[in-house]
Amino acid sequence: MHASAERVFMSELRAGDLVLDSKNSVTRVVVNQHVHSDSISHILYIQHEGGHLSITPDHMLFVDGDLRPARTITNGASLSGCKVHPVTSGRSGIINPITASGLILAASTSGQPILAATGSEWLADVMLSSYSQHTLSYALASAFPAIVQRFYDSVLEPVFNALVPTLTSIKALAPQSVVYATLISGNLILATAFGIYAMTISAATLCNGLALAASVRLLRCKQ
């Protein structure tokens, strides 16, 4: 692993952070999902020879070398060369950093990291393609990570949570050309919405600064 790498809780990651996506390479966090969410989801607890992993059933892992949903994992399967022991389930909060490469090394506080995709079953193929890595949305996340994280937390996540079931159905039924045309259109809409949000934030910051300056000036005049 990288000499400068250290283990951190995924909940601490934010847009712009660098994480490992293999033992010898790093990728950038585009945005971290569910940072402020209190929702509880179905979780799989996967024990393996190198440690353990907690993950949602529809999250994608490389199982026996193939990209598959976590729910398909059975005893004896291999994750990054580690044999899987009994898989149990429960309910817990979730966190999911999306990375530019679509991959991340995931682990517990100790033990061997496991290579995982950062997308769930319905969109992992797109996130792992070269398309995502060259979108305007990813470029904006690289240039303005802090604002993009705020934009996602306050605006996008509630919208995505509501739309994902519908989008999943559309992606499963529509021709690939329609899917990619929809993704391109959606990317332009996201970029435009982010631009409006960023300008709003900038205008609010400027107004607050001017109000503070006026207050200071008024106070000095009274003195």
Secondary structure in CASP SS format (residue, H / E / C, confidence):
PFRMAT SS
TARGET T0000
AUTHOR 0000-0000-0000
METHOD secondary structure of the structure
MODEL  1
M C 1.00
H C 1.00
A C 1.00
S C 1.00
A C 1.00
E C 1.00
R C 1.00
V C 1.00
F C 1.00
M H 1.00
S H 1.00
E H 1.00
L C 1.00
R C 1.00
A C 1.00
G C 1.00
D C 1.00
L E 1.00
V E 1.00
L E 1.00
D E 1.00
S E 1.00
K C 1.00
N C 1.00
S E 1.00
V E 1.00
T E 1.00
R E 1.00
V E 1.00
V E 1.00
V E 1.00
N E 1.00
Q E 1.00
H C 1.00
V C 1.00
H C 1.00
S C 1.00
D C 1.00
S C 1.00
I C 1.00
S E 1.00
H E 1.00
I E 1.00
L E 1.00
Y E 1.00
I E 1.00
Q E 1.00
H E 1.00
E C 1.00
G C 1.00
G E 1.00
H E 1.00
L E 1.00
S E 1.00
I E 1.00
T C 1.00
P C 1.00
D C 1.00
H E 1.00
M E 1.00
L E 1.00
F E 1.00
V E 1.00
D C 1.00
G C 1.00
D E 1.00
L E 1.00
R E 1.00
P E 1.00
A H 1.00
R H 1.00
T H 1.00
I C 1.00
T C 1.00
N C 1.00
G C 1.00
A C 1.00
S E 1.00
L E 1.00
S C 1.00
G C 1.00
C E 1.00
K E 1.00
V E 1.00
H E 1.00
P E 1.00
V E 1.00
T E 1.00
S E 1.00
G E 1.00
R E 1.00
S E 1.00
G C 1.00
I C 1.00
I C 1.00
N E 1.00
P E 1.00
I E 1.00
T E 1.00
A C 1.00
S C 1.00
G C 1.00
L E 1.00
I E 1.00
L E 1.00
A E 1.00
A C 1.00
S C 1.00
T C 1.00
S C 1.00
G C 1.00
Q C 1.00
P C 1.00
I E 1.00
L E 1.00
A E 1.00
A E 1.00
T E 1.00
G E 1.00
S E 1.00
E C 1.00
W C 1.00
L C 1.00
A H 1.00
D H 1.00
V H 1.00
M H 1.00
L C 1.00
S C 1.00
S H 1.00
Y H 1.00
S H 1.00
Q H 1.00
H C 1.00
T C 1.00
L H 1.00
S H 1.00
Y H 1.00
A H 1.00
L H 1.00
A H 1.00
S H 1.00
A H 1.00
F C 1.00
P H 1.00
A H 1.00
I H 1.00
V H 1.00
Q H 1.00
R H 1.00
F H 1.00
Y H 1.00
D H 1.00
S H 1.00
V H 1.00
L H 1.00
E H 1.00
P H 1.00
V H 1.00
F H 1.00
N H 1.00
A H 1.00
L H 1.00
V H 1.00
P H 1.00
T H 1.00
L H 1.00
T H 1.00
S H 1.00
I H 1.00
K H 1.00
A H 1.00
L H 1.00
A C 1.00
P C 1.00
Q H 1.00
S H 1.00
V H 1.00
V H 1.00
Y H 1.00
A H 1.00
T H 1.00
L H 1.00
I H 1.00
S H 1.00
G H 1.00
N H 1.00
L H 1.00
I H 1.00
L H 1.00
A H 1.00
T H 1.00
A H 1.00
F H 1.00
G H 1.00
I H 1.00
Y H 1.00
A H 1.00
M H 1.00
T H 1.00
I H 1.00
S H 1.00
A H 1.00
A H 1.00
T H 1.00
L H 1.00
C H 1.00
N H 1.00
G H 1.00
L H 1.00
A H 1.00
L H 1.00
A H 1.00
A H 1.00
S H 1.00
V H 1.00
R H 1.00
L H 1.00
L H 1.00
R H 1.00
C H 1.00
K H 1.00
Q C 1.00
END
